[in-house]
Amino acid sequence: MNIPNRRVSPLSDEEEAKIQAGIANDPDNPEWTEEELKNARPFREVFPELAKKIDEEIAKRGRPLSATTKQPVTIRLDPDVIAKFKATGKGWQSRINEVLRQAKV
């Protein structure tokens, strides 16, 4: 959990040494040798099919693309007009859009 404005005391040399020793002695994640680092290749190069599949899954996330995209604009409206539309709940901007479309100005 991230607590904003929380002061964390710096580690003592003893605490840092203990943490580094734990890292060095982790059998599941040993430090890489110079040879391993030199031979390392990017994930996309080693597993191109899997990388493509991941990209496709990520592309499916979020809101589906609309056939017609809306253009962002800035408009100044009276506060009571905004309040009335907001009071109708989520989608109030789309409802304003629909009212303007029906006005056929």
N, C-alpha and C positions, 0 to 999 in steps of 0.2 A: 504494500500500500504506500502510495506516495503522499507524504504529508508536507504541504507547502510551508516554507519558512522554518523548517526544522533544522536546528543546528546539529551537526554530527561531528563528534570529536575526532580528530585525526588518529589514525592507528599508531600505536607505539611500535618501536622497532621489533619488540618481542612478538607482538600480535602479527605484524607483517611477515616476520620470519616463519611463524607457525602456519599462516595461510599459504605462503609460497612452498613450504615443505609439503603441505597437504596436496597442493597442485602437482608438485613434482612426483609424488608417490601414488597418484591416481592411476591404477592399472587399466582403467577403462578409457583413459584419455591421455596417453603419454605425449610429451612434447615431440614435435616433429624434428627430424634431423635435417641438416642442410641439404642432403640428397633428396629427401621427401619434398622439401620446400621448392627445390629446383625443378622437380618433376611434376609439381602440382599443375592441374589444368582446370579451367572454368567448368562449372556444373553443366552449362549448356553445351559445351563441347563434348563432355563425357557422356551425358544422357540427353541427346537432342529430342528424342521422342517424349520423354518424361517432361522436359522443359516445355515443349509445345503443349502437352496436355495440361500442365499447370497454368500456362498462359491462357488457354481456352477456358478453364474453370474460373479464373480470375475475371475474364472478360464477361462472363455470365452474371457476375455479382452486380448488385445495385439495381437501380431503376432501369427498366427496359427503355431503349431509345424510342422516341416518338417519331412518327412519320414526318411530322412538321415540328421543327424546333422553334421555341419561342425566343424572342429577342428581348434581352434585359433593357429596361428603360427607367428613367427617373421621372416620376410624376408627382405633382403636388396636389393633394386632395385635402378637403376640409376634415378636421378631426372627427366630427360627428359621422361623416360618411365612412371613414376607416373603422370607427368603433362599431358601427352597425354591421358592416361586413365581417369584422373579426368576431363579433358576437355569434355569428352563424357557425363558427368552428373552423376546423382545418379545411383548407382549400378556398379560403376567402379571396385570394388573389385570382384564382381561376374563375370564381363567380363574378368578380369585377370585370374580367376579360369577357365573359359571356354577356354581361349587361351591355358593355360597350359594343360588342359584335351585333347584338340585336338592335342597337340604336341606329346602326347603318348611317353614321354621320359622314 
